[in-house]
């Protein structure tokens, strides 16, 4: 499987130093709140862990949902399904994350503030091995590109969030 390297290590270090990753983290936290509200409105309660200790040991929340914001799928036509990450561009190795994170996650929720897809993590792992989705390596993550048609076909549920008035 070919890997696409999106940026040089020097560029990644500069972006990290300039607050790019902190900005992405904040966007991800806001997205978690959007998902939490959307699921609550549908009778599903997400209780998040506040401490880093519990997030690492148990997962993001009591529900067992790994929540990821994908800000590029509308342009690319693909969801970026993360399989490995590293916390800083200087780290030499990736660790399992996303659908391969070893915690309580059984549900994988991905999308943006308008559209959310919910998947079984177990099923995504199976699809990872069976489907020939393109693998992409970024500076701090590795993932597979799932076409949106496949997202609609394989998801447990798709939620289209109405724009706030």
C-alpha positions in Angstrom: 0.0 0.0 0.0 1.5 3.3 -1.0 1.9 6.0 1.6 1.4 9.7 0.9 3.5 11.9 3.0 1.7 15.2 3.3 4.4 17.4 4.7 8.0 17.4 5.7 9.1 17.0 9.3 10.5 20.5 9.3 7.1 21.9 8.2 5.3 19.8 10.8 7.6 21.1 13.6 7.0 24.7 12.5 3.2 24.1 12.5 3.4 22.5 15.9 5.4 25.5 17.3 2.9 27.9 15.8 -0.1 26.4 17.6 -1.6 24.5 14.7 -2.0 21.3 16.7 -3.5 23.2 19.7 -6.0 24.8 17.3 -6.9 21.4 15.9 -7.3 20.0 19.4 -9.8 22.8 20.3 -11.7 22.1 17.0 -11.9 18.5 18.0 -13.2 19.3 21.5 -15.9 21.6 20.1 -16.8 18.8 17.7 -17.1 16.3 20.6 -19.6 18.8 22.2 -21.6 18.9 18.9 -21.7 15.1 18.8 -22.6 14.9 22.5 -25.6 17.3 21.9 -26.7 15.5 18.7 -26.7 12.1 20.4 -28.4 13.4 23.5 -31.2 14.8 21.3 -31.6 11.3 20.1 -31.7 9.6 23.5 -28.0 8.6 23.7 -26.0 10.1 26.6 -22.3 10.6 26.3 -20.5 11.2 29.6 -16.9 12.2 28.8 -13.9 11.6 31.0 -12.2 14.9 32.1 -8.8 13.6 33.2 -6.0 12.6 30.8 -5.5 9.5 33.1 -9.0 8.1 32.5 -9.0 9.1 28.8 -5.8 7.1 28.2 -6.8 4.1 30.4 -10.6 3.9 29.7 -11.2 5.9 26.5 -12.9 9.3 25.7 -16.2 8.6 27.4 -18.3 6.1 29.3 -20.3 5.3 26.2 -17.2 3.8 24.5 -17.4 6.2 21.5 -14.2 7.3 19.8 -15.1 10.7 18.3 -13.1 12.2 15.5 -13.6 15.4 13.5 -12.8 15.2 9.8 -12.7 18.7 8.3 -11.7 17.6 4.8 -14.2 15.0 3.7 -16.4 17.5 1.8 -13.5 18.4 -0.4 -12.0 14.9 -0.8 -15.1 12.8 -0.9 -13.4 10.5 1.7 -13.5 10.0 5.5 -10.0 9.8 7.1 -10.2 6.7 9.3 -7.2 7.0 11.7 -5.3 3.8 12.6 -2.1 5.2 14.2 -0.8 8.4 15.7 2.0 10.2 17.5 1.6 13.1 19.8 4.4 15.2 18.3 6.3 15.3 15.0 9.5 14.5 16.8 8.3 11.2 18.1 9.9 8.4 16.1 7.1 5.9 16.2 3.4 5.7 15.8 1.0 4.0 18.3 -2.3 2.4 17.6 -5.2 4.9 17.6 -8.6 5.6 16.1 -10.2 2.2 15.3 -7.2 0.3 16.7 -7.0 2.2 20.1 -6.9 -0.3 23.0 -9.6 1.0 25.3 -13.4 0.7 25.8 -14.2 2.1 22.3 -16.8 0.0 20.5 -18.2 2.9 18.5 -16.4 5.2 16.1 -18.1 8.6 15.4 -16.7 10.8 12.6 -17.8 13.8 10.6 -18.1 17.5 10.9 -20.6 19.9 12.5 -23.2 19.1 9.8 -22.9 15.4 9.2 -21.9 12.5 11.5 -21.4 8.9 10.7 -21.5 6.2 13.5 -19.6 2.9 12.9 -18.9 -0.3 14.9 -15.2 -0.2 15.7 -15.0 -3.9 15.3 -16.6 -3.7 11.8 -14.2 -0.9 10.7 -11.3 -3.1 11.7 -12.7 -5.9 9.5 -13.2 -3.5 6.7 -9.7 -2.1 7.2 -8.4 -5.6 6.3 -10.8 -6.4 3.5 -11.3 -3.1 1.6 -8.6 -1.6 -0.5 -8.9 2.0 0.8 -5.9 4.1 0.2 -3.5 4.5 3.1 -2.2 8.0 3.9 0.6 8.8 6.3 0.6 12.3 7.7 3.3 13.7 10.0 1.5 12.7 13.2 -1.1 10.1 12.0 -1.8 7.2 9.6 -5.2 6.5 8.2 -7.3 5.0 5.5 -9.5 7.0 3.1 -13.1 5.6 3.1 -15.2 6.9 0.2 -18.4 8.6 1.3 -20.5 6.0 -0.5 -18.9 3.3 1.6 -19.4 5.4 4.7 -23.2 5.5 4.0 -23.2 1.8 3.2 -21.3 0.6 6.2 -22.3 3.0 9.0 -24.7 2.1 11.8 -26.3 5.5 11.5 -25.8 8.8 9.6 -26.9 11.9 11.4 -27.5 15.1 9.4 -27.5 18.0 11.9 -29.8 20.9 11.0 -28.1 24.3 11.0 -28.9 26.4 14.0 -31.4 29.1 13.4 
